[in-house]
Amino acid sequence: MTITEKKYILAIDHGTGGPKAAIVSTHGDVLEWAFHEVPLYVEKGGGVEQNPDDWWNAILKTSKQVIDTGCVPVEDIVGVCNTSQWSGTVPLDEDGNHLMNAIIWMDTRGASYIKKFYKGLIKFDGLNVIKALKFVKRTGGAPTLSGKDPVAHILWLKNERPDIYNKTYMFLEPQDYINLKLTGKFASSYTTIGIHWLTDIRDINNIRYSKKLIKMMKIDKEKLPSELVNSTDILGSVKKEVADELGLERSTKVIAGAPDVPCAAIGSGAVRDYETHVYIGTSDWIICHVPYKNTDIFHNMGAIASGIPGRYMIINEQEIAGGTLSFLRDKILYHKDELLREEAVPDVYKIFDRIVEKTPPGANNLIFTPWLIGERTPADDHTVRGGLYNISLEMSREHLIRAIFEGVAYNIKWLFTYVERFICKQKKKGGISISKKDVVIPELSLIGGGASSNVWCQIFADVLNRRVKQVKNPIQANARGAAFIASVGLGYIEWDHIQKHIQFSNTYEPNPENRAIYDKLFEEYLNIYKIMGKTYKRLNS
């Protein structure tokens, strides 16, 4: 087999809104894709769950849709690779049956147990420094106070649902649960298990569980996946009954893959050290690969194991980005109450784009904060909430919608500032000389559903004051990344080949005429967090 031969991968992009299935070539060309929405169950007190049966049924439905198009011969589909939402927990019995709904990455019910764990005299921002540093030293990060990490989910189950905890044979991430359904195999990848913060990654080529950290958290090691593999490893063939239902060859291989964040990094084409991408989906993040393990514990980011074996990447995430627009659509403009149930909802995102294009930058000094479910980075604060500031009677919905687009960009700039500092330290560690005048990240690739909006891409360029490259078919970056991982694992391409297979729709340069207004409003954006932080804590603790 030569690395230039082109075959096809069934790539599953299992996001929070629902899974997409795609037929993707080993060179990253997306031929067909289908999406099916799944419900989200939000409970008072911080509970956010999804039903794994909904996931699996939607994956079967969308996979059959794209395979049945006949866009490629079934015998040319050589692999299946899944990329799922990260930082979730599925409690399973020994037969692989889920014992309750999956606890997903938005769930904060375990926060009190993490706070209890961090009790002690020497604290910073609520973290016991001595305990936190034991994690950081080994894992590149530490359990966050938000309670959104899998280890917090497990502690919540142990204390609040001991019936579930005691019956659990194994806790799996959503990524690993889908692989279990595909192959019948309980396993996880070094990347996927990383944000349990229980693996020692100091030797990136010899990652293993830390007995010390597991003992500190007082959870049962035997309930964690015992088999850890590389993202490119073949877990096995698709189960006979699954292959038959989908119409795949029974010999089709399942590659371990990686969760959404590391897969998007690969699918963006930014695979060389320090090449940076921004993802705009329900949430957002700024990611790049780096050569060294390092952590910024004060702003909740660090270098962990990448989806590329033997590599590190910066990990960070902000809770809500494009989710602000779906909130506006579903909860305000087109709420499904009795009066509107029969009305067809138009493609409001295109309408939003047209409105924003016609509204002057700065939205008449209206500022929106997108903290609808708290925030992770650069401030780990689950009590902050969204808001509109400086609203007046002279404003209209045009200003409000423009302010939402710009507010997400301000939030990303808040994080971007610390990502640049992180990279600057990495480069200096490697002996690269950097002056204060140097631009550490001159350009960014933009992916995710939000990157489909031309006007939003321009707003990001203007607010960040950086060149923005709009990846072609940006919503398919995760599926493309999963396909690239499978292609490397099966021997069809090498990592160095990925960049030449990435295409860009447009490049956006920052408009200097908007510099003054956006710099001013960004400063006020930061002031809002400083001033309102205590109020939010009183209201939402």
LOFIPA-125671 format. One line per 8 residues: number of its first residue (from 0); their letters; for each residue x, y, z of C-alpha. Coordinates in steps of 0.1 Angstrom, whole numbers, plus 5000, padded with zeros to 4 digits. Each point is the difference from the previous one (the first is absolute). Example, Ala and Ser with C-alpha at 12.3 -4.5 7.8 and 13.67 -1.06 7.14 Angstrom:
2
0) AS) 5123,4955,5078  5014,5034,4993
***
This chain:
541
0) MTITEKKY) 5000,5000,5000  5013,5035,4991  4993,5031,5020  4987,5017,4968  4971,4975,4996  4966,5015,5007  4973,4981,5019  4972,5012,5022
8) ILAIDHGT) 4992,5002,5037  4966,5000,5017  5007,5030,5024  4976,5005,5029  5000,5035,5015  4980,4996,5032  4994,5035,5014  4978,5013,5027
16) GGPKAAIV) 4972,5010,4976  5000,4966,4984  5022,4978,4978  5010,5005,4965  5012,4971,4978  5021,5007,4970  5017,4981,4972  5035,5016,4998
24) STHGDVLE) 5029,4990,4978  5034,4991,5015  5011,5034,4986  4973,5019,5020  4974,5005,4972  4964,5000,5015  4977,4983,4975  4968,4996,5019
32) WAFHEVPL) 4988,5008,5035  4968,4999,5021  4990,5014,5033  4974,4990,5026  4993,5021,5030  4997,4984,5035  4984,5015,5031  5018,5016,5029
40) YVEKGGGV) 4986,4995,5035  5008,5029,5024  4990,4998,5036  5000,5026,5028  5031,4997,5021  5025,4996,4971  4989,4967,4985  5005,4997,4962
48) EQNPDDWW) 4995,4966,4985  4994,4981,4967  4986,4966,4993  5027,4977,4985  4972,4982,4981  4992,5032,4982  5037,5003,4990  5002,4965,4987
56) NAILKTSK) 4967,5001,4981  5009,5033,4984  5035,4986,4990  4984,4969,4984  4974,5022,4982  5025,5025,4986  5026,4974,4992  4975,4980,4979
64) QVIDTGCV) 4989,5032,4983  5035,5008,4987  5009,4964,4992  4968,4994,4981  5006,5030,4977  5025,4977,4982  5024,5029,4996  5028,4974,5003
72) PVEDIVGV) 5001,4962,4997  4996,4985,5035  5031,4979,4995  5020,5033,4997  4989,5010,5036  5030,4986,5018  4995,5015,5035  4976,5015,5025
80) CNTSQWSG) 5013,5027,5024  4980,5019,5025  5006,5034,5017  4977,5008,5029  4992,5028,5024  5026,4999,5028  5000,5000,5038  4969,4979,5004
88) TVPLDEDG) 4992,4969,5020  4980,4969,4991  4996,4975,5029  4997,4965,4985  4994,4965,5013  5022,4970,4990  4979,4994,4969  5005,5036,4987
96) NHLMNAII) 4965,5012,5010  4998,5035,5013  4986,5003,5035  4987,5035,4996  5002,5030,4977  5034,5012,4991  5013,5029,5020  5015,5024,4975
104) WMDTRGAS) 5026,5027,5000  4976,5028,5011  4990,4982,5032  5011,5018,5032  4985,4978,5027  5034,4987,5011  5013,5035,5008  4995,4997,5038
112) YIKKFYKG) 5020,4969,5002  5029,5015,4981  4999,5031,5023  5000,4976,5030  5030,4982,4985  5019,5033,4997  4995,5010,5036  5031,5012,5017
120) LIKFDGLN) 5020,5029,5013  5021,5010,4969  4974,5009,4973  4998,5021,4969  4967,5007,4982  4984,4972,5021  5027,4974,4991  5022,4984,5026
128) VIKALKFV) 5033,5008,4985  5019,4970,5013  4973,4975,4988  4996,5018,4966  5037,4999,4993  5002,4963,5006  4975,4996,4971  5017,5026,4978
136) KRTGGAPT) 5034,4984,5004  4987,4967,4986  4970,5008,4978  5005,5035,4987  4968,5011,5017  4978,4994,5030  4963,4995,5008  4982,5033,4996
144) LSGKDPVA) 4977,5016,5026  4972,5000,4975  4993,4963,5006  4999,4994,4962  5029,4975,4999  4992,4962,4999  5017,4995,5034  4974,5025,5014
152) HILWLKNE) 4972,4981,4984  5013,4968,5015  5003,5015,5035  4964,5013,4997  4988,4966,4991  5020,4984,5028  4984,5024,5026  4966,5007,4986
160) RPDIYNKT) 4992,4969,4980  5018,4972,5017  4976,4975,4985  5013,5009,4965  5036,5003,5011  5000,4966,5017  4984,4983,4970  5024,5016,4975
168) YMFLEPQD) 5024,4977,4984  5018,5028,4981  4996,5037,4994  5006,5009,4964  5003,5033,4982  4974,5006,4971  5029,4993,4976  5007,4966,5015
176) YINLKLTG) 4963,4991,5004  4994,5004,4962  5032,4979,4994  4986,4974,5023  4967,4999,4981  5020,4996,4967  5024,4973,5012  4988,4986,5033
184) KFASSYTT) 5034,5011,5015  5005,5019,5033  5030,5023,4994  5010,5037,4999  5028,5020,4983  5028,5018,5017  4984,5032,4987  4965,4993,5010
192) IGIHWLTD) 5008,4990,5035  5022,5030,5005  4975,5024,5015  4991,4976,5027  5033,5014,5013  5011,4966,5012  5027,4991,4975  5037,5009,5002
200) IRDINNIR) 5010,5016,4967  5035,5012,5009  5014,4974,4976  4977,5006,4970  5010,4966,4985  4993,4981,5032  4967,5012,5014  4985,4981,5029
208) YSKKLIKM) 4976,5004,5029  5013,5017,5032  4992,4978,5030  5007,5030,5022  4974,5022,4984  4974,4973,4999  5005,4994,5037  4998,5037,5007
216) MKIDKEKL) 4966,5002,4983  4987,4969,5018  4985,4983,4970  5003,4964,4989  5026,4994,4974  4984,4968,4987  4970,5021,4989  5022,5019,4975
224) PSELVNST) 5010,4986,4966  5030,4977,5005  5010,4999,4963  5014,5033,4988  5011,5004,4963  5011,5025,4975  4974,5019,4980  5013,4983,4968
232) DILGSVKK) 4998,4965,5014  4975,4976,4985  4976,4988,5027  4986,4972,4978  4975,4994,4973  4964,5013,5001  4977,4976,5018  4983,4977,4977
240) EVADELGL) 4965,5012,5008  5010,5036,4997  5017,4994,4966  4970,4982,4987  4976,5027,5012  5021,5028,4984  5008,4980,4969  5038,5000,5006
248) ERSTKVIA) 5025,4973,4993  5004,4979,5032  5038,5005,4996  4997,5038,5004  5024,5012,5026  4991,5023,5030  5028,5025,5008  5001,5013,5036
256) GAPDVPCA) 4998,5037,4990  5000,5029,5024  4973,5024,5014  4988,5032,4983  5027,5024,5012  5031,4981,4989  4982,4988,4968  4991,5035,4991
264) AIGSGAVR) 5037,5010,5004  5009,4974,4974  4971,5007,4977  5008,5038,5000  5034,4991,4984  5019,5018,5028  5021,4970,5008  5035,5016,5003
272) DYETHVYI) 5012,5015,5032  4984,5034,5009  4976,5000,4970  4968,5011,5016  4963,4995,4993  4968,5013,5016  4969,4978,5001  4966,5016,5001
280) GTSDWIIC) 4973,4975,5008  4976,4997,5029  5032,5009,5020  5033,5014,4989  5037,4994,5005  5034,5011,4988  5024,4971,4994  5035,4994,4986
288) HVPYKNTD) 5026,4973,5003  5030,5007,5021  5033,4981,5006  5000,5002,5038  4978,4992,5029  4991,5031,5019  4970,5014,5020  4984,5033,5007
296) IFHNMGAI) 4981,4989,5031  4988,5036,5007  4981,5002,4967  4989,4963,4997  5021,4989,4970  5029,4977,4994  5017,4977,4976  4986,4964,5000
304) ASGIPGRY) 5003,4970,4977  4990,5008,4965  4980,4979,4975  5034,4996,4982  5019,4974,5020  5031,5013,5017  4989,5036,4998  4986,5026,5024
312) MIINEQEI) 4974,5026,4993  4986,5030,5020  4966,4992,5015  4974,5026,5009  4963,5005,4994  4974,5027,5005  4965,4988,5008  4978,5018,4974
320) AGGTLSFL) 5007,5016,4966  4976,4990,4972  4977,4987,5027  4990,5037,5006  4984,5001,4966  4981,4968,5005  4989,5014,5034  4987,5031,4982
328) RDKILYHK) 4982,4979,4974  4985,4974,5022  4993,5018,5033  4992,5035,4989  4991,5004,4963  4985,4966,4992  4991,4984,5033  4979,4969,4994
336) DELLREEA) 4969,5011,5020  4964,4992,4991  4997,5030,4977  5030,4993,4979  5002,4962,4999  4986,4997,4965  5021,5028,4985  5030,4992,4979
344) VPDVYKIF) 5032,5014,5014  5021,5017,4973  5038,4997,4996  5005,5027,5026  5038,4998,4999  5000,5014,4965  4976,5027,5011  5022,5008,5029
352) DRIVEKTP) 5030,5004,4976  4981,5024,4978  4989,5021,5030  5035,5001,5015  5016,5010,4966  4977,5031,4999  5006,5010,5036  5030,5022,5008
360) PGANNLIF) 5029,4985,5020  4998,5005,5037  4962,4996,5001  4995,5035,5013  5022,4991,5030  4977,4971,5010  5021,4972,5017  4988,4964,5003
368) TPWLIGER) 5017,4975,5023  4995,4964,4988  5004,4983,5034  4966,4982,4998  5012,4970,5020  5031,5013,5018  5035,5001,4986  5031,4978,5000
376) TPADDHTV) 5028,5020,4985  5018,5023,5006  4979,5002,5032  4986,4968,5015  4968,5015,5013  4967,4980,4997  4980,5028,5017  5003,5027,4973
384) RGGLYNIS) 4971,5005,4976  4993,5017,4968  4987,5035,4997  4994,5031,4978  5017,5031,5013  4993,5036,4990  4966,4992,4983  4978,5030,4993
392) LEMSREHL) 4967,5009,4982  5019,5013,4970  5012,4964,4993  4982,4973,4980  5004,4963,4993  5027,5008,4975  5022,5014,5027  4992,4970,5023
400) IRAIFEGV) 5009,4974,4974  5032,5018,4990  5009,5003,5037  4997,4962,5004  5023,4993,4970  5025,5025,5014  4997,4988,5036  5011,4965,4990
408) AYNIKWLF) 5030,5016,4983  5009,5020,5031  4998,4969,5021  5024,4982,4976  5023,5030,5001  5000,4997,5038  5013,4964,4996  5022,5008,4970
416) TYVERFIC) 5021,5024,5022  5010,4972,5023  5005,4975,4972  5026,5024,4984  5018,5003,5033  5000,4962,5004  5015,4996,4965  5025,5027,5007
424) KQKKKGGI) 5013,4981,5030  5002,4968,4980  5020,5017,4972  5024,5015,5025  5004,4966,5017  5011,4987,4966  5026,5028,4996  4979,5021,4976
432) SISKKDVV) 5006,5037,5007  4968,5021,5002  4997,5037,5005  4970,5020,5013  4994,5012,4965  4998,4966,4984  4966,4986,4991  4999,4965,5016
440) IPELSLIG) 4970,4988,4980  4998,5019,4967  4971,4980,4986  4973,4975,5010  4980,4973,4982  4963,5002,5007  4978,4968,5001  4967,4989,5014
448) GGASSNVW) 4965,5010,4990  5006,5036,5010  5028,5002,4975  4974,4997,4972  4990,5036,5007  5021,5024,4979  4990,5030,5021  5010,4982,5032
456) CQIFADVL) 5034,4991,4986  5005,5037,4992  4989,5009,5036  5026,4975,5014  5027,5015,4978  4991,5035,5012  4996,4993,5037  5031,4977,5002
464) NRRVKQVK) 5020,5023,4976  5013,4969,4982  4997,4985,4966  4972,4973,5000  5000,4971,4975  4966,4985,4994  5004,4962,4995  4979,4987,4971
472) NPIQANAR) 4970,4980,5013  5009,5011,5036  4971,4980,5016  5017,4968,4988  5033,5006,5017  4993,4974,5027  4990,4973,4975  5030,5009,4979
480) GAAFIASV) 5023,4996,5030  4985,4966,5009  5005,4989,4964  5037,5012,5000  5006,4981,5033  4985,4968,4984  5020,5006,4968  5033,5003,5019
488) GLGYIEWD) 4990,4969,5021  4993,4980,4969  5031,5011,4982  4984,5021,4972  5017,5033,5009  5025,5015,5024  4995,5030,5024  5022,5022,4979
496) HIQKHIQF) 4977,4996,4970  4969,5015,5018  5007,5036,4994  5001,4997,4962  4965,4986,5001  4984,5030,5018  4983,5026,4979  4989,5035,5011
504) SNTYEPNP) 4969,5019,4989  5011,5035,5009  5026,5020,5019  4990,5029,5021  5023,5029,5009  4992,5022,5030  4984,5033,4991  5021,5028,5016
512) ENRAIYDK) 4970,5023,5000  4984,4978,5027  5030,4999,5022  4991,5028,5024  4964,4989,5006  5008,4964,5006  5030,5007,5023  4978,5023,5021
520) LFEEYLNI) 4971,4975,5002  5023,4971,5009  5014,5020,5029  4965,5005,5013  4992,4964,4994  5028,4991,5024  4987,5025,5025  4966,4984,4999
528) YKIMGKTY) 5015,4967,5013  5020,5018,5027  4970,5020,5012  4973,4974,4997  5019,4969,5012  4988,5004,5037  4964,5007,4990  4999,4969,4979
536) KRLNS) 5014,4979,5029  4973,5013,5023  4973,4992,4974  5012,4967,4988  5020,4982,5026
***
